[in-house]
Amino acid sequence: MKKLGFLIIIAIFAFIACEDDDPAAEQLKKDIELIETYLQDSSLVAESTSSGLYYIIEEEGTGNYPNLSSVIRANYKGMLLNGEVFDEGTVKDYPLYVYIKGWQEGMQLFRAGGKGTLFIPSGLGYGSTARSGIPPNSVLIFEVELINVAN
């Protein structure tokens, strides 16, 4: 009888655990809705990846594609969905793996000389952590130009 009671308790806990929402999955769903609304309102057509990253390649470029260990140089402008610019400049000579996950994934879609826009869900950006000028759980937009790739 004790074993049956123990099994019932385990089953109840397992059921309750399955009922809990995954906060990261819920946030990603919200972020994708925000990105898709932004794209539609702006009359933009973007491709997407399985991670939820959306991108537009405006110029393919003719150089090498980077990998995570490639040292890149790129011009960028980072914005929030409301158009507010939080940063812009040039990243110089750091390996791709040091950047946010959205850049790690997105920049590998461009060849050196390529230009485009990345729409990065918060989980591939700064997540629930606020940064200077970036509220928590913010979708990020980056206009990027990949200047150089050193493999």
LOZAVO-521164 format. One line per field, with one value per atom (N, C-alpha, C): residue number from 1; residue in three letters; atom name; x, z, y. Coordinates in steps of 0.2 Angstrom, whole numbers. Atoms other than C-alpha are relative to their C-alpha. Layout:
BEGIN
nr <- NUM, ... .
rest <- ala, ... .
atom <- CA, ... .
px <- X, ... .
pz <- Z, ... .
py <- Y, ... .
//
This chain:
BEGIN
nr <- 1, 1, 1, 2, 2, 2, 3, 3, 3, 4, 4, 4, 5, 5, 5, 6, 6, 6, 7, 7, 7, 8, 8, 8, 9, 9, 9, 10, 10, 10, 11, 11, 11, 12, 12, 12, 13, 13, 13, 14, 14, 14, 15, 15, 15, 16, 16, 16, 17, 17, 17, 18, 18, 18, 19, 19, 19, 20, 20, 20, 21, 21, 21, 22, 22, 22, 23, 23, 23, 24, 24, 24, 25, 25, 25, 26, 26, 26, 27, 27, 27, 28, 28, 28, 29, 29, 29, 30, 30, 30, 31, 31, 31, 32, 32, 32, 33, 33, 33, 34, 34, 34, 35, 35, 35, 36, 36, 36, 37, 37, 37, 38, 38, 38, 39, 39, 39, 40, 40, 40, 41, 41, 41, 42, 42, 42, 43, 43, 43, 44, 44, 44, 45, 45, 45, 46, 46, 46, 47, 47, 47, 48, 48, 48, 49, 49, 49, 50, 50, 50, 51, 51, 51, 52, 52, 52, 53, 53, 53, 54, 54, 54, 55, 55, 55, 56, 56, 56, 57, 57, 57, 58, 58, 58, 59, 59, 59, 60, 60, 60, 61, 61, 61, 62, 62, 62, 63, 63, 63, 64, 64, 64, 65, 65, 65, 66, 66, 66, 67, 67, 67, 68, 68, 68, 69, 69, 69, 70, 70, 70, 71, 71, 71, 72, 72, 72, 73, 73, 73, 74, 74, 74, 75, 75, 75, 76, 76, 76, 77, 77, 77, 78, 78, 78, 79, 79, 79, 80, 80, 80, 81, 81, 81, 82, 82, 82, 83, 83, 83, 84, 84, 84, 85, 85, 85, 86, 86, 86, 87, 87, 87, 88, 88, 88, 89, 89, 89, 90, 90, 90, 91, 91, 91, 92, 92, 92, 93, 93, 93, 94, 94, 94, 95, 95, 95, 96, 96, 96, 97, 97, 97, 98, 98, 98, 99, 99, 99, 100, 100, 100, 101, 101, 101, 102, 102, 102, 103, 103, 103, 104, 104, 104, 105, 105, 105, 106, 106, 106, 107, 107, 107, 108, 108, 108, 109, 109, 109, 110, 110, 110, 111, 111, 111, 112, 112, 112, 113, 113, 113, 114, 114, 114, 115, 115, 115, 116, 116, 116, 117, 117, 117, 118, 118, 118, 119, 119, 119, 120, 120, 120, 121, 121, 121, 122, 122, 122, 123, 123, 123, 124, 124, 124, 125, 125, 125, 126, 126, 126, 127, 127, 127, 128, 128, 128, 129, 129, 129, 130, 130, 130, 131, 131, 131, 132, 132, 132, 133, 133, 133, 134, 134, 134, 135, 135, 135, 136, 136, 136, 137, 137, 137, 138, 138, 138, 139, 139, 139, 140, 140, 140, 141, 141, 141, 142, 142, 142, 143, 143, 143, 144, 144, 144, 145, 145, 145, 146, 146, 146, 147, 147, 147, 148, 148, 148, 149, 149, 149, 150, 150, 150, 151, 151, 151 .
rest <- met, met, met, lys, lys, lys, lys, lys, lys, leu, leu, leu, gly, gly, gly, phe, phe, phe, leu, leu, leu, ile, ile, ile, ile, ile, ile, ile, ile, ile, ala, ala, ala, ile, ile, ile, phe, phe, phe, ala, ala, ala, phe, phe, phe, ile, ile, ile, ala, ala, ala, cys, cys, cys, glu, glu, glu, asp, asp, asp, asp, asp, asp, asp, asp, asp, pro, pro, pro, ala, ala, ala, ala, ala, ala, glu, glu, glu, gln, gln, gln, leu, leu, leu, lys, lys, lys, lys, lys, lys, asp, asp, asp, ile, ile, ile, glu, glu, glu, leu, leu, leu, ile, ile, ile, glu, glu, glu, thr, thr, thr, tyr, tyr, tyr, leu, leu, leu, gln, gln, gln, asp, asp, asp, ser, ser, ser, ser, ser, ser, leu, leu, leu, val, val, val, ala, ala, ala, glu, glu, glu, ser, ser, ser, thr, thr, thr, ser, ser, ser, ser, ser, ser, gly, gly, gly, leu, leu, leu, tyr, tyr, tyr, tyr, tyr, tyr, ile, ile, ile, ile, ile, ile, glu, glu, glu, glu, glu, glu, glu, glu, glu, gly, gly, gly, thr, thr, thr, gly, gly, gly, asn, asn, asn, tyr, tyr, tyr, pro, pro, pro, asn, asn, asn, leu, leu, leu, ser, ser, ser, ser, ser, ser, val, val, val, ile, ile, ile, arg, arg, arg, ala, ala, ala, asn, asn, asn, tyr, tyr, tyr, lys, lys, lys, gly, gly, gly, met, met, met, leu, leu, leu, leu, leu, leu, asn, asn, asn, gly, gly, gly, glu, glu, glu, val, val, val, phe, phe, phe, asp, asp, asp, glu, glu, glu, gly, gly, gly, thr, thr, thr, val, val, val, lys, lys, lys, asp, asp, asp, tyr, tyr, tyr, pro, pro, pro, leu, leu, leu, tyr, tyr, tyr, val, val, val, tyr, tyr, tyr, ile, ile, ile, lys, lys, lys, gly, gly, gly, trp, trp, trp, gln, gln, gln, glu, glu, glu, gly, gly, gly, met, met, met, gln, gln, gln, leu, leu, leu, phe, phe, phe, arg, arg, arg, ala, ala, ala, gly, gly, gly, gly, gly, gly, lys, lys, lys, gly, gly, gly, thr, thr, thr, leu, leu, leu, phe, phe, phe, ile, ile, ile, pro, pro, pro, ser, ser, ser, gly, gly, gly, leu, leu, leu, gly, gly, gly, tyr, tyr, tyr, gly, gly, gly, ser, ser, ser, thr, thr, thr, ala, ala, ala, arg, arg, arg, ser, ser, ser, gly, gly, gly, ile, ile, ile, pro, pro, pro, pro, pro, pro, asn, asn, asn, ser, ser, ser, val, val, val, leu, leu, leu, ile, ile, ile, phe, phe, phe, glu, glu, glu, val, val, val, glu, glu, glu, leu, leu, leu, ile, ile, ile, asn, asn, asn, val, val, val, ala, ala, ala, asn, asn, asn .
atom <- N, CA, C, N, CA, C, N, CA, C, N, CA, C, N, CA, C, N, CA, C, N, CA, C, N, CA, C, N, CA, C, N, CA, C, N, CA, C, N, CA, C, N, CA, C, N, CA, C, N, CA, C, N, CA, C, N, CA, C, N, CA, C, N, CA, C, N, CA, C, N, CA, C, N, CA, C, N, CA, C, N, CA, C, N, CA, C, N, CA, C, N, CA, C, N, CA, C, N, CA, C, N, CA, C, N, CA, C, N, CA, C, N, CA, C, N, CA, C, N, CA, C, N, CA, C, N, CA, C, N, CA, C, N, CA, C, N, CA, C, N, CA, C, N, CA, C, N, CA, C, N, CA, C, N, CA, C, N, CA, C, N, CA, C, N, CA, C, N, CA, C, N, CA, C, N, CA, C, N, CA, C, N, CA, C, N, CA, C, N, CA, C, N, CA, C, N, CA, C, N, CA, C, N, CA, C, N, CA, C, N, CA, C, N, CA, C, N, CA, C, N, CA, C, N, CA, C, N, CA, C, N, CA, C, N, CA, C, N, CA, C, N, CA, C, N, CA, C, N, CA, C, N, CA, C, N, CA, C, N, CA, C, N, CA, C, N, CA, C, N, CA, C, N, CA, C, N, CA, C, N, CA, C, N, CA, C, N, CA, C, N, CA, C, N, CA, C, N, CA, C, N, CA, C, N, CA, C, N, CA, C, N, CA, C, N, CA, C, N, CA, C, N, CA, C, N, CA, C, N, CA, C, N, CA, C, N, CA, C, N, CA, C, N, CA, C, N, CA, C, N, CA, C, N, CA, C, N, CA, C, N, CA, C, N, CA, C, N, CA, C, N, CA, C, N, CA, C, N, CA, C, N, CA, C, N, CA, C, N, CA, C, N, CA, C, N, CA, C, N, CA, C, N, CA, C, N, CA, C, N, CA, C, N, CA, C, N, CA, C, N, CA, C, N, CA, C, N, CA, C, N, CA, C, N, CA, C, N, CA, C, N, CA, C, N, CA, C, N, CA, C, N, CA, C, N, CA, C, N, CA, C, N, CA, C, N, CA, C, N, CA, C, N, CA, C, N, CA, C, N, CA, C, N, CA, C, N, CA, C, N, CA, C, N, CA, C, N, CA, C, N, CA, C, N, CA, C, N, CA, C, N, CA, C, N, CA, C, N, CA, C, N, CA, C, N, CA, C .
px <- 4, 0, 4, -4, 14, 3, -2, 21, -5, 5, 5, -1, 0, 4, 6, -6, 22, -1, 1, 18, -5, 6, 2, 3, -4, 13, 4, -5, 26, -4, 4, 13, -3, 3, 5, 5, -6, 22, 2, -1, 25, -5, 6, 8, 1, -1, 11, 6, -6, 29, -2, 2, 21, -4, 5, 8, 4, -4, 22, 2, -2, 25, 7, -7, 42, 1, 0, 46, 4, -4, 59, -4, 4, 47, -5, 5, 34, 2, -3, 45, 2, -1, 51, -6, 6, 33, -2, 1, 30, 5, -5, 46, -2, 2, 41, -6, 6, 24, 2, -2, 32, 4, -4, 45, -4, 4, 32, -5, 5, 20, 5, -4, 35, 1, -1, 39, -6, 7, 21, -1, 1, 19, 5, -5, 35, 1, 0, 31, 7, -6, 47, -1, 0, 50, 6, -6, 62, 0, 0, 68, 1, -1, 69, 3, -4, 79, -4, 4, 73, 0, -1, 79, -4, 5, 67, 4, -4, 81, -4, 2, 74, 5, -5, 85, -2, 0, 86, 7, -7, 101, -1, 0, 102, 5, -6, 119, 3, -3, 126, 8, -7, 144, 4, -4, 158, 6, -5, 170, -2, 1, 171, -6, 5, 157, 4, -3, 162, -2, 2, 162, 1, 0, 161, 7, -7, 180, 3, -2, 182, 1, 0, 188, -3, 4, 176, 1, 1, 175, -6, 7, 158, -2, 3, 149, -7, 7, 132, -4, 4, 118, -6, 4, 108, -6, 6, 90, -5, 6, 74, -5, 5, 58, -4, 3, 52, 5, -5, 67, 5, -5, 77, 7, -7, 96, 3, -4, 105, 7, -7, 122, 1, -2, 131, 8, -7, 149, 3, -4, 162, 3, -4, 167, 6, -6, 185, 4, -5, 195, -1, 2, 186, -3, 3, 181, -8, 7, 162, -3, 2, 160, -1, 0, 162, -7, 6, 146, -7, 6, 128, -2, 2, 120, -4, 4, 109, 6, -5, 125, 4, -4, 134, -3, 4, 120, -1, 2, 115, 6, -6, 133, 2, -2, 136, -4, 4, 123, 2, -3, 133, 7, -7, 149, 3, -4, 162, -2, 3, 155, -7, 8, 137, -3, 4, 124, -7, 6, 108, -3, 3, 97, -2, 2, 95, -5, 6, 79, 1, -3, 85, -5, 4, 73, 4, -3, 77, 5, -4, 84, 6, -6, 97, 4, -3, 101, 2, -2, 102, -5, 5, 87, -3, 4, 79, 5, -5, 95, -1, 0, 93, 7, -6, 108, -1, 0, 112, -5, 5, 97, -4, 4, 90, -4, 4, 76, 0, 0, 74, -5, 4, 67, -2, 1, 69, 2, -2, 69, 5, -6, 85, 0, -1, 87, 7, -7, 104, 0, -2, 108, 8, -7, 125, 3, -4, 138, 7, -5, 151, 6, -5, 167, 6, -5, 180, -1, 0, 182, 6, -7, 198, -1, 1, 196, 6 .
pz <- 0, 0, 0, 0, 4, -7, 7, -14, -4, 5, -22, 2, -2, -12, -2, 2, -16, -8, 7, -35, -2, 1, -34, 1, -2, -26, -6, 6, -40, -6, 6, -53, 0, -1, -46, -2, 1, -46, -7, 7, -64, -4, 3, -69, 1, -1, -61, -3, 3, -68, -8, 7, -86, -1, 0, -82, 0, 0, -79, -7, 7, -94, 0, 1, -100, -1, 1, -98, -6, 6, -112, -6, 6, -124, -1, 0, -119, -3, 2, -121, -8, 7, -138, -4, 4, -144, 0, 0, -139, -4, 4, -147, -8, 8, -164, -2, 1, -163, -1, 1, -161, -6, 6, -175, -6, 6, -187, -1, 1, -183, -2, 2, -185, -8, 7, -202, -4, 4, -208, 0, -1, -202, -4, 4, -211, -7, 7, -227, -2, 1, -225, 0, 1, -230, 3, -3, -220, 1, -1, -218, 7, -7, -202, 1, -2, -193, 5, -5, -181, 7, -6, -167, 2, -1, -170, -3, 3, -178, -7, 7, -193, -3, 3, -206, -7, 7, -222, -3, 4, -234, -5, 5, -244, -5, 5, -252, 3, -3, -251, 1, -1, -252, -4, 4, -261, 4, -4, -247, 3, -4, -235, 5, -6, -223, 6, -6, -205, 4, -5, -192, 7, -7, -173, 2, -2, -172, -5, 5, -187, 4, -3, -182, -5, 5, -190, 2, -1, -193, -3, 2, -195, 2, -1, -196, 3, -3, -186, 3, -4, -179, 3, -4, -165, 2, -1, -163, 4, -2, -153, -5, 4, -161, -1, 1, -158, -4, 4, -169, 4, -4, -154, -1, 1, -158, 7, -6, -143, -1, 1, -151, -8, 6, -167, -1, 0, -173, -4, 3, -179, 5, -4, -171, -4, 3, -174, 3, -2, -174, 6, -6, -161, -4, 2, -164, 1, 0, -168, 7, -5, -153, 7, -6, -141, 0, 1, -147, 2, -2, -142, -5, 4, -149, -6, 7, -162, -5, 4, -169, -2, 1, -168, -6, 5, -178, -7, 5, -189, -5, 4, -195, -5, 4, -202, -6, 6, -215, -5, 5, -223, -2, 2, -233, 1, -1, -231, -6, 5, -240, 0, 0, -236, 5, -4, -229, 1, -1, -221, 7, -7, -205, 3, -4, -191, 5, -5, -180, 5, -5, -164, 6, -6, -151, 6, -6, -133, 2, -2, -129, -4, 3, -142, 0, -2, -136, 7, -7, -118, 5, -4, -112, 5, -5, -96, 4, -4, -91, -4, 3, -94, -2, 2, -103, -1, 1, -105, -7, 5, -116, -3, 2, -118, 6, -6, -107, 0, 0, -102, -5, 5, -114, -7, 6, -129, -6, 7, -147, -3, 2, -155, -8, 7, -173, -2, 2, -181, -7, 6, -197, 0, -1, -201, -7, 6, -214, 2, -2, -213, -5, 4, -219, -1, 1, -216, 4, -3, -211, 0, -1, -205, 3, -3, -203, 3 .
py <- -6, 0, 6, -6, 12, 1, -1, 9, 3, -3, 13, 8, -7, 30, 4, -3, 34, 1, -1, 31, 5, -6, 42, 7, -7, 56, 2, -1, 54, 2, -1, 54, 7, -7, 70, 5, -5, 79, 0, 0, 73, 4, -4, 80, 7, -8, 97, 2, -2, 98, 1, 0, 95, 6, -6, 109, 7, -6, 122, 3, -3, 134, 1, -1, 135, 8, -7, 154, 2, -2, 154, -1, 2, 146, 5, -5, 158, 7, -6, 173, 0, 0, 167, 0, -1, 165, 7, -7, 183, 4, -3, 189, -1, 2, 180, 4, -4, 188, 8, -7, 205, 1, 0, 202, 0, 1, 196, 6, -6, 211, 6, -5, 223, 0, 1, 215, 2, -1, 216, 7, -7, 234, 4, -4, 239, -3, 3, 229, -3, 3, 219, -8, 7, 201, -3, 3, 191, -8, 7, 173, -1, 2, 164, -6, 7, 150, -3, 4, 137, 3, -3, 147, 6, -6, 162, 6, -6, 173, 1, -2, 183, 4, -3, 190, 2, -2, 200, 1, -1, 199, 4, -5, 214, 0, 1, 211, -6, 7, 193, 1, -1, 199, -6, 5, 189, -4, 3, 184, -6, 6, 170, 1, 0, 165, -1, 1, 166, -6, 5, 152, 3, -3, 154, 2, -2, 155, 5, -6, 168, 6, -7, 185, 4, -4, 197, 8, -7, 216, 2, -2, 223, 7, -6, 239, -2, 2, 239, 6, -5, 249, -4, 4, 241, 5, -4, 247, -5, 3, 242, 0, 0, 238, 7, -6, 256, 5, -3, 262, 4, -3, 269, -4, 3, 266, 0, 1, 259, 0, 1, 257, 0, 1, 259, 1, 0, 257, -5, 5, 245, -5, 5, 229, -2, 1, 225, -6, 6, 209, -4, 5, 198, -6, 6, 180, 1, 0, 178, -3, 4, 167, 5, -4, 182, 5, -4, 191, -4, 3, 188, -6, 6, 172, 2, -2, 181, 2, -2, 188, -6, 6, 171, -4, 4, 163, 4, -4, 178, 2, -2, 183, -5, 6, 166, -1, 0, 169, 5, -5, 183, -2, 0, 183, 6, -7, 196, 4, -4, 211, 0, 1, 206, 6, -5, 218, -3, 2, 215, 2, -2, 216, -7, 5, 204, 2, -1, 203, -6, 5, 194, 0, 1, 187, 1, -2, 192, -6, 6, 174, 0, 0, 176, 7, -7, 194, 0, 0, 199, -3, 4, 189, 5, -3, 195, 5, -5, 206, 7, -7, 225, 2, -3, 233, 8, -7, 252, 1, -2, 258, -6, 6, 240, -3, 3, 235, -8, 8, 216, -2, 4, 204, 4, -4, 216, -4, 2, 211, 5, -5, 218, 0, -1, 224, 2, -2, 225, 1, -1, 233, -2, 3, 224, 1, 1, 225, -4, 4, 211, 2, -3, 220, -5, 5, 206, -6, 6, 188, -3, 3, 180, -7, 7, 161, -3 .
//
